[in-house]
Amino acid sequence: MIIYDDIINVGVSDKTVSVFEGQYKVNGMAYNSYLIKDEKTAVLDTVDFRYGKEWLENIKMAGVNPDYLIITHMEPDHSSNIALFMREFPAAKIVANAKAFAMIKNFFGADFSDRKTEVKDGEELSLGKTQLQFIAAPMVHWPEVQMVYDKTDKILFSADAFGRFGTGEKSKDWAQEARRYYIGIVGKYGVQVQSVLKKTAALDIQAIYPLHGEILTENLEYYINLYNTWSSYAPEEKGTAIIYTSVYGNTEKAVFALSDEILAITGKRPQIFNLSVCDMAEGVAAAFKYSNVVLATTTYNADIFPWMHDFIVRLKERNFQNRKIGFIENGSWAPTAAKVMAGLLEGCKNLTFCANNVKILSAMTDTNINEIKALAKEITE
């Protein structure tokens, strides 16, 4: 598919995959790979190993023999067909940075030393009229990642940045799947993303070509501003997410009572996620989206319910910070869930904990109703 003059997306869309990276629920996944036709021809990245044959056929349909394979990211969903490419096009060279070449040797047992062109941050490669500039983007989200800026056509090939779950068709709500993708996969590395955003701010970018999802050609300020918000750990929206587990339904009753109280105060119902049935990654993304988060769970084996424990660990792993936190706990004889949840969040920066938390002893009481009203008032202040 020609997408800009002589730039072709030779990647593939997997419409069958339902789980990405062994943990993220998806409805298909795009593996983008771009071919630039000029006096010299370059292919940017490969695709998932299952689609190597289809990818090669896409390249051959362009009617050229590539001179370069440019590597922006070595994660196997983008790099697993490097050796296949090198066998198919024996005159081609690999263009990558030193860290990528070390990984190539680890993955394939060879660094193709007689056919490699090593590049550094800021260096350029000419294809003819097309001038490519390499931009180091370490830890977005692997250490070898680099972006490529087409100085001629003003296109940023952004590696995994600005990607999203799903196939490459235009999305009605790009942010929904891009947020879940970013927070889940890149979220820990906000400082590094901020560094790259500062580098690219000086560039005249007219389009962004990511390795996953759709190509972005309009309203780029919107996408870049979202990345700036996500990577600075600022709330994207003022509001509340309630994340909960409930064994027999009593904690759930408290959650929906709190939701009703928040709706009455703000006119907006909070987002609610039951970790026993919802995609946990959606809950994690919601916790980063909103300014306020209420965690509700039961005391379980002198700890907390496993899904909530896992959820909080995922928040902490992604540098969760700058939020107001409320707790609802339940326990029939020795409720300690609020204490455990607060302890798990130790080390997270700039969290404000509500004073008016809810303690349920098996089932809701009038006292709990009053506690819920007080928590609703405090969490929304």
C-alpha positions as CSV (number, residue, x, y, z in Angstrom):
1,M,0.0,0.0,0.0
2,I,1.5,3.3,-1.1
3,I,1.0,5.8,1.6
4,Y,3.2,8.8,0.6
5,D,4.7,9.2,-2.8
6,D,7.3,6.4,-2.8
7,I,6.8,5.2,0.7
8,I,5.0,1.8,1.0
9,N,3.7,0.0,4.0
10,V,4.9,-3.5,3.4
11,G,3.9,-4.7,6.9
12,V,1.0,-7.0,7.8
13,S,-2.1,-7.0,10.0
14,D,-2.7,-10.0,12.1
15,K,-6.5,-10.2,12.5
16,T,-6.4,-13.5,14.4
17,V,-4.3,-12.6,17.4
18,S,-6.3,-12.1,20.7
19,V,-3.4,-11.8,23.2
20,F,-0.3,-9.6,22.6
21,E,2.9,-10.2,24.5
22,G,1.2,-12.9,26.4
23,Q,-0.9,-10.5,28.5
24,Y,-2.7,-7.8,26.6
25,K,-6.1,-8.6,25.1
26,V,-6.3,-7.3,21.5
27,N,-8.6,-7.5,18.6
28,G,-5.8,-8.0,16.0
29,M,-2.4,-6.3,15.7
30,A,-0.7,-4.4,13.0
31,Y,3.0,-5.0,12.3
32,N,4.1,-2.0,10.2
33,S,7.2,-2.1,8.0
34,Y,8.0,0.7,5.6
35,L,9.8,0.7,2.3
36,I,11.2,3.9,0.9
37,K,11.9,3.9,-2.9
38,D,14.6,6.3,-4.0
39,E,18.0,6.0,-5.8
40,K,18.6,3.6,-2.9
41,T,15.8,1.6,-1.4
42,A,15.4,1.1,2.4
43,V,13.1,-1.1,4.4
44,L,12.4,-0.1,8.0
45,D,12.1,-3.1,10.3
46,T,10.6,-6.5,9.7
47,V,7.5,-8.1,11.1
48,D,6.4,-10.9,13.4
49,F,8.0,-14.3,12.6
50,R,4.7,-15.8,11.6
51,Y,4.3,-13.4,8.7
52,G,7.8,-13.4,7.2
53,K,6.7,-15.0,3.9
54,E,3.9,-12.5,3.4
55,W,6.2,-9.6,4.3
56,L,8.8,-10.7,1.7
57,E,6.1,-10.9,-0.9
58,N,5.0,-7.4,-0.1
59,I,8.5,-6.2,-0.5
60,K,8.9,-8.0,-3.9
61,M,5.6,-6.5,-5.1
62,A,7.3,-3.1,-4.8
63,G,9.5,-4.1,-7.7
64,V,12.8,-3.3,-6.1
65,N,15.8,-5.0,-4.4
66,P,16.4,-3.2,-1.1
67,D,19.8,-1.7,-0.4
68,Y,19.2,-1.3,3.3
69,L,17.3,-2.8,6.2
70,I,17.1,-0.1,8.9
71,I,16.4,-1.4,12.4
72,T,14.6,0.9,14.8
73,H,13.6,-1.7,17.4
74,M,14.8,-5.2,18.1
75,E,11.7,-6.6,19.9
76,P,10.9,-9.9,18.0
77,D,7.6,-8.7,16.7
78,H,9.7,-6.3,14.6
79,S,13.0,-8.0,14.2
80,S,12.4,-11.8,13.9
81,N,12.8,-11.8,10.1
82,I,16.2,-10.1,9.9
83,A,18.1,-13.3,8.9
84,L,15.4,-14.1,6.4
85,F,15.7,-10.7,4.8
86,M,19.5,-11.0,4.7
87,R,19.3,-14.3,2.9
88,E,16.7,-13.1,0.4
89,F,18.6,-9.9,-0.4
90,P,22.3,-10.8,-0.2
91,A,23.5,-7.3,-1.4
92,A,21.6,-5.4,1.2
93,K,23.2,-3.9,4.3
94,I,21.8,-3.6,7.8
95,V,21.6,-0.1,9.3
96,A,21.4,0.0,13.1
97,N,23.1,1.3,16.2
98,A,25.6,-0.6,18.3
99,K,23.1,-1.8,20.9
100,A,20.9,-3.2,18.2
101,F,23.8,-5.0,16.5
102,A,24.6,-6.7,19.9
103,M,21.0,-7.9,20.1
104,I,21.1,-9.1,16.5
105,K,24.1,-11.3,17.5
106,N,22.1,-12.6,20.5
107,F,19.0,-13.4,18.5
108,F,20.7,-14.8,15.3
109,G,24.2,-15.8,16.3
110,A,25.7,-13.3,13.9
111,D,26.0,-9.6,13.6
112,F,26.4,-9.6,9.8
113,S,29.7,-7.6,10.4
114,D,30.6,-7.6,6.6
115,R,27.2,-6.1,5.8
116,K,26.5,-3.6,8.6
117,T,26.3,0.1,8.7
118,E,26.5,1.4,12.3
119,V,24.8,4.7,13.0
120,K,24.7,7.0,16.0
121,D,22.3,9.6,17.3
122,G,22.0,12.6,14.9
123,E,23.8,10.8,12.0
124,E,22.2,10.8,8.6
125,L,21.8,8.4,5.6
126,S,21.1,9.6,2.1
127,L,18.9,7.5,-0.2
128,G,19.0,10.1,-3.0
129,K,16.5,12.9,-2.6
130,T,15.5,11.3,0.8
131,Q,17.7,12.3,3.7
132,L,17.2,10.2,6.9
133,Q,18.3,11.3,10.3
134,F,18.6,8.9,13.2
135,I,17.3,9.9,16.6
136,A,18.3,7.8,19.6
137,A,15.3,6.9,21.8
138,P,16.7,4.6,24.5
139,M,14.1,2.8,26.7
140,V,11.2,3.8,24.6
141,H,10.9,1.0,25.4
142,W,14.1,-1.0,24.8
143,P,17.6,0.4,25.1
144,E,18.4,0.1,21.4
145,V,15.4,2.0,20.1
146,Q,15.9,4.7,17.6
147,M,13.5,6.8,15.5
148,V,14.1,7.9,12.0
149,Y,13.2,11.3,10.7
150,D,12.7,11.7,6.9
151,K,14.0,15.3,6.5
152,T,12.7,15.5,2.9
153,D,9.1,14.4,3.5
154,K,8.9,15.6,7.1
155,I,7.9,12.1,8.4
156,L,8.8,10.7,11.8
157,F,9.2,6.9,11.8
158,S,8.6,6.6,15.5
159,A,9.3,2.9,16.3
160,D,6.9,1.7,19.0
161,A,6.0,5.3,20.1
162,F,2.6,6.5,19.0
163,G,1.5,2.9,18.3
164,R,-1.7,1.3,19.5
165,F,-3.3,-2.1,19.9
166,G,-5.4,-3.3,17.0
167,T,-5.0,-3.5,13.2
168,G,-3.9,-0.6,11.1
169,E,-7.4,0.7,10.1
170,K,-8.4,4.2,11.3
171,S,-9.7,4.1,14.8
172,K,-12.7,6.0,16.1
173,D,-11.0,6.4,19.5
174,W,-7.3,6.2,18.9
175,A,-6.5,7.3,22.5
176,Q,-8.4,4.3,24.0
177,E,-6.1,1.6,22.6
178,A,-3.0,3.9,22.4
179,R,-3.3,4.7,26.1
180,R,-3.6,1.1,27.1
181,Y,-0.7,0.3,24.8
182,Y,1.5,3.2,26.1
183,I,0.8,2.7,29.8
184,G,1.2,-1.1,29.7
185,I,4.3,-1.3,27.6
186,V,6.1,2.1,27.8
187,G,4.6,3.6,31.0
188,K,7.6,2.9,33.2
189,Y,9.9,5.1,31.0
190,G,8.2,8.5,31.2
191,V,11.5,10.3,31.8
192,Q,13.0,8.8,28.6
193,V,9.9,9.6,26.6
194,Q,10.0,13.2,27.8
195,S,13.7,13.3,26.6
196,V,12.7,12.1,23.1
197,L,9.8,14.5,22.9
198,K,12.2,17.4,23.6
199,K,14.4,16.2,20.7
200,T,11.6,15.9,18.3
201,A,10.0,19.2,19.3
202,A,12.5,21.0,17.1
203,L,11.5,19.0,14.0
204,D,8.9,19.9,11.4
205,I,6.8,16.7,11.6
206,Q,4.0,16.4,9.1
207,A,3.2,12.7,9.7
208,I,4.0,10.0,12.2
209,Y,4.6,6.4,11.1
210,P,4.6,4.0,14.1
211,L,5.4,0.3,14.1
212,H,1.9,-0.6,15.4
213,G,-1.5,0.8,14.5
214,E,-2.5,3.5,12.1
215,I,-0.4,6.2,10.4
216,L,-1.0,9.6,11.9
217,T,-1.3,12.4,9.4
218,E,-3.7,15.0,10.9
219,N,-4.0,16.8,14.2
220,L,-0.6,15.7,15.3
221,E,-0.6,18.1,18.2
222,Y,-3.3,16.1,19.8
223,Y,-1.3,12.9,19.8
224,I,2.0,14.6,20.9
225,N,0.2,16.4,23.7
226,L,-1.3,13.1,24.9
227,Y,2.2,11.5,24.9
228,N,3.5,14.5,26.9
229,T,0.7,14.1,29.4
230,W,1.2,10.3,29.8
231,S,5.0,10.5,30.0
232,S,4.8,13.3,32.7
233,Y,2.4,11.2,34.7
234,A,-0.1,14.0,34.9
235,P,-3.8,13.1,35.0
236,E,-5.3,13.2,31.6
237,E,-8.8,14.0,32.9
238,K,-10.3,15.2,36.2
239,G,-12.4,12.4,37.5
240,T,-12.5,9.1,39.3
241,A,-11.7,5.5,38.5
242,I,-13.0,2.8,40.9
243,I,-11.1,-0.5,40.7
244,Y,-12.4,-3.4,42.7
245,T,-12.7,-7.1,43.5
246,S,-15.6,-8.6,45.3
247,V,-15.9,-12.2,46.4
248,Y,-19.6,-12.4,47.4
249,G,-20.9,-9.1,46.3
250,N,-20.7,-7.0,49.5
251,T,-17.7,-5.0,48.4
252,E,-19.3,-4.5,45.0
253,K,-22.4,-3.0,46.7
254,A,-20.2,-0.4,48.4
255,V,-18.5,0.4,45.0
256,F,-21.8,1.1,43.3
257,A,-23.0,3.1,46.3
258,L,-19.9,5.2,46.0
259,S,-20.4,5.6,42.3
260,D,-24.0,6.9,42.9
261,E,-22.7,9.4,45.4
262,I,-19.9,10.7,43.1
263,L,-22.5,11.0,40.3
264,A,-24.7,13.1,42.6
265,I,-21.8,15.4,43.4
266,T,-20.2,15.8,40.0
267,G,-22.8,14.9,37.5
268,K,-20.5,12.3,36.1
269,R,-20.4,8.6,36.9
270,P,-16.9,7.3,37.6
271,Q,-15.3,4.6,35.5
272,I,-15.6,1.2,37.3
273,F,-13.5,-1.9,36.7
274,N,-14.1,-5.3,38.3
275,L,-10.6,-7.0,38.1
276,S,-12.2,-10.4,38.2
277,V,-13.8,-10.0,34.8
278,C,-12.3,-6.9,33.2
279,D,-9.1,-6.6,31.2
280,M,-6.6,-5.6,33.9
281,A,-4.7,-3.4,31.4
282,E,-7.8,-1.3,30.9
283,G,-8.0,-0.8,34.6
284,V,-4.3,0.2,34.7
285,A,-4.8,2.7,31.9
286,A,-7.9,4.2,33.7
287,A,-5.9,4.7,36.9
288,F,-3.4,6.7,34.8
289,K,-6.1,8.6,33.0
290,Y,-8.0,10.0,35.9
291,S,-7.0,12.3,38.8
292,N,-8.6,10.1,41.5
293,V,-8.5,6.4,42.1
294,V,-10.5,4.3,44.6
295,L,-9.3,0.8,45.3
296,A,-11.8,-1.6,46.9
297,T,-11.0,-5.2,47.9
298,T,-11.2,-7.8,50.6
299,T,-8.7,-9.0,53.1
300,Y,-7.6,-12.4,51.8
301,N,-5.1,-14.8,53.4
302,A,-4.0,-12.0,55.7
303,D,-3.2,-10.0,52.5
304,I,-5.5,-8.8,49.8
305,F,-7.4,-10.5,47.0
306,P,-4.8,-11.7,44.4
307,W,-6.1,-9.7,41.4
308,M,-5.9,-6.4,43.4
309,H,-2.4,-7.3,44.6
310,D,-1.4,-7.9,41.0
311,F,-3.1,-4.7,39.9
312,I,-1.2,-2.5,42.4
313,V,2.1,-4.1,41.5
314,R,1.4,-3.2,37.9
315,L,0.7,0.4,38.9
316,K,3.9,0.7,40.8
317,E,6.0,-0.9,38.1
318,R,4.8,1.9,35.8
319,N,5.8,4.7,38.1
320,F,2.2,5.5,39.2
321,Q,2.1,9.0,40.8
322,N,0.4,12.3,41.2
323,R,-3.1,10.9,42.1
324,K,-5.6,11.1,45.0
325,I,-6.3,7.6,46.4
326,G,-9.3,6.3,48.4
327,F,-9.8,2.8,49.9
328,I,-12.7,0.5,50.5
329,E,-11.8,-2.6,52.5
330,N,-13.8,-5.6,53.6
331,G,-13.1,-8.3,56.1
332,S,-15.2,-10.6,58.3
333,W,-12.9,-10.7,61.4
334,A,-9.6,-8.8,60.8
335,P,-9.9,-6.3,57.9
336,T,-6.4,-5.1,56.9
337,A,-6.9,-4.5,53.2
338,A,-6.5,-0.7,53.3
339,K,-3.3,-1.0,55.2
340,V,-1.9,-3.6,52.8
341,M,-2.9,-1.5,49.7
342,A,-1.3,1.6,51.2
343,G,1.8,-0.4,51.9
344,L,2.0,-1.7,48.4
345,L,1.8,1.9,47.1
346,E,4.8,3.0,49.2
347,G,7.4,4.6,47.1
348,C,5.0,6.0,44.5
349,K,5.5,9.7,44.2
350,N,3.0,12.4,45.2
351,L,0.0,10.3,46.2
352,T,-2.6,11.9,48.4
353,F,-4.5,9.4,50.5
354,C,-8.0,10.1,51.6
355,A,-8.8,10.2,55.3
356,N,-12.3,9.1,54.9
357,N,-12.0,5.4,53.9
358,V,-14.6,2.7,54.1
359,K,-14.3,-0.3,56.4
360,I,-16.9,-3.0,55.8
361,L,-17.3,-5.9,58.3
362,S,-18.8,-8.6,56.1
363,A,-21.8,-6.6,54.9
364,M,-22.8,-2.9,54.4
365,T,-24.3,-1.0,57.4
366,D,-25.7,2.5,57.9
367,T,-22.2,3.4,59.2
368,N,-20.7,2.4,55.9
369,I,-23.3,4.5,54.0
370,N,-22.0,7.5,56.0
371,E,-18.4,6.6,55.3
372,I,-19.2,6.3,51.6
373,K,-20.7,9.7,51.5
374,A,-17.7,11.2,53.3
375,L,-15.3,9.4,50.8
376,A,-17.3,10.6,47.8
377,K,-17.1,14.2,49.1
378,E,-13.3,14.0,49.8
379,I,-12.3,12.2,46.6
380,T,-14.1,14.8,44.5
381,E,-12.9,17.9,46.2
